[in-house]
């Protein structure tokens, strides 16, 4: 069973569920800081993360790239540790310390041996709670982030997905790149970065998650000590992110003429929101269309015709919208043929899939999900992200049951809604002024 467990008094703990090998528990501390753990007693590692309920979607135009910029700066030092001391502390125990920024959240995490969990809690909490964000650190990271943008621009297989978001959503928070632009990064000041930090990195907007061979009460104690003096008041935790600012879908065609060895294509449309019940049927449809080696796109484009090495379809979900896309990379001279096949296969899939594809798609979703939860890092991510963006945490068995319940009619219905919608197209390669109109 799941609990809509948001209305908890500070200091109280609830057991959300026991799911297979793990027990998930949740405590709300003063100030609204949430601690959620999954205990997996058969492993010898632990993953610890702190999730901030802010991402690139929350940025004003003047702050474009600020969430990711701040992610970099938080590694640069606190009153207790320099940048070197932060990294050296985790390196010394063979751990992994990292972070990532998404459209709707940011995460800082460490994976360590279970015996080193106190160190991980202390280091990551210190980074997130007590970053200095010094002017010299902001300036140093400006150059690093600009190089990251240049690296992305040099990788068309990466760049094309940012360009596709822009083609689908336009110059909106969902359409703009997480990294920001050269112009926006060059104009962000230390005061804006630090103000962004002070506004969004408050206990009520944060979630602490840990998974592995961990004891919930011990984690709560470690977090309470690491955040001592900062957990005051009875502010409730921020509600889960179930909607967002309007995300108008304005599909267009974007063509970037670049001197690359391959032409890269993404064709797609708006998908479904993160909490839309149709997401399970869309997952099955995605598996059948381009989710594996037996999928229609892989068979038609790679196996039968040898036109591409990499071809697949994918989905992305946000609070109130989503993406369904088809990607292929091919020789520039074959781009028209590959794009024509992609369009044909998408059009055919509007009518649904076969019984065999339904069974195979369900099996692929089940296996991908369960195998993906075989390490503590993915378990930590699942419970932390769920606390931020869902009303409740679905047990794994409940998710599997929802996948099993998908019918051919469900897939056909979501295919009509998603695949028949207006399409955006992005092409990168040495294509000149070629017209890619359908």
VENFENVEN-V123152 format. One record per residue. RES is the residue in one small letter. PHI is phi in whole degrees, 0 to 359 (NA if undefined). Layout:
RES PHI
RES PHI
This chain:
x NA
x 243
x 242
x 283
x 283
x 245
x 271
x 242
x 287
x 305
x 91
x 265
x 235
x 234
x 267
x 285
x 188
x 252
x 233
x 66
x 278
x 240
x 247
x 255
x 232
x 220
x 231
x 255
x 265
x 300
x 86
x 89
x 289
x 257
x 238
x 231
x 229
x 232
x 271
x 235
x 291
x 269
x 253
x 244
x 236
x 216
x 244
x 231
x 220
x 237
x 251
x 255
x 278
x 211
x 212
x 296
x 293
x 270
x 272
x 289
x 305
x 291
x 254
x 305
x 93
x 294
x 298
x 289
x 302
x 296
x 305
x 294
x 293
x 294
x 273
x 270
x 143
x 230
x 296
x 266
x 220
x 277
x 301
x 296
x 294
x 297
x 289
x 295
x 299
x 279
x 301
x 294
x 248
x 70
x 270
x 236
x 238
x 199
x 201
x 209
x 243
x 240
x 294
x 233
x 195
x 226
x 226
x 242
x 212
x 219
x 240
x 215
x 297
x 303
x 292
x 261
x 303
x 304
x 295
x 300
x 300
x 293
x 292
x 293
x 297
x 299
x 302
x 283
x 273
x 226
x 294
x 276
x 49
x 291
x 307
x 293
x 287
x 300
x 293
x 298
x 286
x 303
x 295
x 296
x 291
x 298
x 293
x 295
x 297
x 297
x 297
x 298
x 295
x 279
x 245
x 298
x 293
x 268
x 303
x 296
x 286
x 295
x 294
x 293
x 302
x 293
x 294
x 274
x 254
x 71
x 278
x 232
x 305
x 284
x 275
x 282
x 288
x 300
x 289
x 81
x 239
x 305
x 296
x 291
x 294
x 290
x 261
x 288
x 263
x 300
x 297
x 291
x 297
x 292
x 296
x 297
x 297
x 293
x 284
x 257
x 265
x 247
x 307
x 293
x 260
x 245
x 230
x 258
x 227
x 217
x 216
x 129
x 280
x 235
x 254
x 303
x 298
x 295
x 299
x 301
x 296
x 297
x 294
x 300
x 289
x 294
x 256
x 305
x 87
x 250
x 257
x 234
x 81
x 245
x 301
x 284
x 299
x 300
x 292
x 296
x 275
x 256
x 209
x 203
x 299
x 310
x 242
x 296
x 262
x 230
x 300
x 223
x 249
x 240
x 238
x 249
x 280
x 228
x 277
x 245
x 288
x 241
x 264
x 244
x 232
x 229
x 239
x 182
x 209
x 292
x 262
x 240
x 288
x 298
x 260
x 291
x 299
x 285
x 298
x 289
x 293
x 294
x 297
x 294
x 299
x 299
x 299
x 290
x 281
x 203
x 266
x 188
x 291
x 268
x 289
x 298
x 296
x 297
x 293
x 287
x 270
x 266
x 289
x 279
x 243
x 61
x 270
x 207
x 274
x 247
x 210
x 196
x 244
x 204
x 233
x 219
x 238
x 236
x 299
x 225
x 201
x 189
x 225
x 236
x 228
x 238
x 245
x 209
x 238
x 209
x 299
x 306
x 289
x 257
x 297
x 295
x 294
x 295
x 296
x 297
x 294
x 302
x 297
x 296
x 292
x 296
x 296
x 296
x 289
x 301
x 278
x 105
x 231
x 272
x 302
x 296
x 293
x 298
x 297
x 293
x 295
x 298
x 297
x 295
x 297
x 299
x 296
x 300
x 293
x 293
x 295
x 290
x 258
x 276
x 234
x 292
x 297
x 291
x 295
x 300
x 296
x 298
x 284
x 291
x 296
x 300
x 297
x 280
x 235
x 235
x 290
x 205
x 267
x 283
x 301
x 303
x 296
x 292
x 296
x 299
x 295
x 291
x 295
x 298
x 280
x 295
x 247
x 301
x 295
x 299
x 294
x 297
x 294
x 288
x 296
x 296
x 288
x 265
x 286
x 271
x 286
x 305
x 254
x 258
x 219
x 231
x 229
x 235
x 159
x 280
x 247
x 58
x 256
x 303
x 270
x 256
x 300
x 295
